[in-house]
């Protein structure tokens, strides 16, 4: 893959991001997998047999691509979890993912891209980017039942221009089919239904209360 254009791929260890990396590799690019450490220790999913960065590292080894782990825990607490608690305290319901994507995840992806000499980044989101009069426009993914464009709507134009969404044009069933073709062990892994910060039977607000040492007001 010497001389191939590098592209930084956010890798969660799940099937979508794994297939995204595989597609880009097969297209002749040089994917570099990046997994973020986001959760403070108290919020990590202790019931898991392995953590996301371990799962992603295993996938990258299968795909024979480089894998990096980036610690974003401080940024996640100060830029996402803290403001989320402030919203709860005002009686509003926050959407942490919409804040996290432009301010933490995609900002970090671009930072890693610059460090590695890459101009592109990619994720496994079910969404598409089309250009209208030279301007990138975020659109829904082909599989409307899995569409994730809403979570990306706050991305900047700079972030959208650098972003590639390899699975946005295919269905979830096709994603799993390609995972099997790539020989990935997570081809039939169940979709994650919870936000990355929800653990056990505790609500997000309860987890934040414990982490930030805040008191919940009844309401």
N, C-alpha and C positions, 0 to 999 in steps of 0.2 A: 504494500500500500504506500510505498515510498513516493513522495511527490504529490500524493492525493491531497485535495483540499480538506482541511480540518473542519469539523463541526462539533460543537459541544452539545451533548444530549443529556437532558435531565433524566436520571434513571431512578425509579422508585423500587425496582425489583418486581413490579407487576408486569402483566403481559403486554399492556399497551405501549409503555415506554421501551420494553424489550424489543418488541416488533419494530417500533420506530427506528431504533438503532440498527436492527438487522436490515431493514429496507435501505437505509442510508449507506450502510456498508456495501450492500449488493449493487447500489447505484454508482459505486466507485469513489465515494467520499471516505474520509478517515474519521469515524466517530470517536469521540472521547466521552465516556460516560461520567457523569457527575451526580453524586448523591449528597443531599444536604442533611446534616444533623440539625434538626430544628427544635426538637422537644427537650426541655429541661428534664433531668433524670426522673423527677417526680411524676412527669406526665408520659414517660415512655410506656409503650404497651408491654408490660412485663409478661403477659400471658403468651407472647409470641415466642416460638422456639428460636427464631433468629430475627435480627433487626433489619430494617430496610436496606441499610448500606451493605450488610452481609449478603442479602438476597441479590442486590444489584451487582455486587462484585462477582458472584457466582455466574450471573448471566453474561457479564462482560468477559469472563474467562471462557465461557462457551463460545462467544462470538469472536474471541481473540482480539479484543480491543482494550485500550487503556481505561482504567477506572480511577476516579479521584473522589475523595470524601471532603466536603467543605463544611466547616463548622459555622452555622448561622444562628446558633442558639441565642446569643446576646441580642442580635438584630430582631429575632423573632419575638423575644419577650418585650423589647422596648418599642418596636414599631408595629407589632400586630396584637400581641396579647394584652399589653397595657392599655392601648386605645380601645380594644374590645371590652375590657372591663369598664372603662369610662362610659361607653355606650350603655352597658347594662345599668350602671349607676344612675343614668339619666332616664331609665325606663324605656330604652330602645333596644332593639335586637340587632347586633352587629353581623356583618358578613365578613369574617376574617380572611377568607380566601381571596376576595376581591382586593383587599388591601395588601395581602402577602405577595401576590403574584408580581405586581409591578415594583413594589418597594423592596422586596427581599429576594424571592426566587429568580426572577428574570434580571434583576440588577446584578445579582451574583453570577448568573450565567454569562452575562456580557463581560463582567470583570474577569472571569476565568478564560473566556474566549480571547480577550486581549493578551492575557498572560501566556496563552498557548499559541498565539499567532493565528487565531481563527477569526473569521468575520461572521460566521453563522452559528446559530443555536437551534435546537429542536426539542420538542417535547412529544409525549404520547397523547395529547389532548384530542378529543373528537371535535375538531373545528377546522375551518379552512381560512386561508388568506387569499384574496383575489385583489388585483390591481385595477383601479379605476382612474384614468387620466394620470397614471404614474403614482397614485397614492394607494398604500395598502389598506384594504378594507377587511375587517374581521367578519366572517360569515359562519353560519351554522355548519356542523359536520354533516356528512352524507347520511350517517345513521342518526336520524332525529331522536330516536329513543335513548341515545347515549350522548347527545349534543352537550358540549361543555363550553361553548363560546361565551356564555354568560360570565363565567369565572375569569375570562380574559379581557373583558370589555374595557378595563382601565389601563391596559398596556399603552405605552407611548408609541408614537410613530416610529421612533428609532428602534424600539424593541420589536415592533411588528415587521419592520423591514429586514431585520436580522433573523427572524423566526421562520422555521420550517415545521410543518405539521404533517408528517408522512402518512398518518392513518386517517386524516380527515376526510379522505375521499372513499374510504372503504367501510364496510359494516363490521360490527363486533365479531360476527361469525367468521368473516374473512380474516380478521386479526388473529383469531384463534387457529384458523387453518394455516396461516403463514407461520405462526409460532411452532406448530407441529412440523412444518416443512423445514424450519430452522433447527429443529431438534431441541427446542427449549423445554425445560422441565416445568415451566409455569403456564404451559399452553391452556390447561383447563383449570387454572387457579380461579377461585371465586372472585367476583368484582368486589372491591371495597365499597361498603355502603355508609361508612362513618367518616366524618372529618378526621384529619390526621391527629387531632388533639383530643379526641374523645376516647376515654379509657373505661373499660368495664361498665358498671351500671351508673357511674357518676356522670352528671351533665357537664357540659362545657363550662357553664357558669360556676358550678361547684368546684371544678378543677381549677379555674382561675382564682376563685376565692382562696383555695388552699395555697396555690403557688405564690400569689401576690400578697398573702396575709391580709385579705380584705374581709369585711363582714358583709354578709348578704342582708339586704333589707327586704322585709316581706312586701309582696305586691301582687 
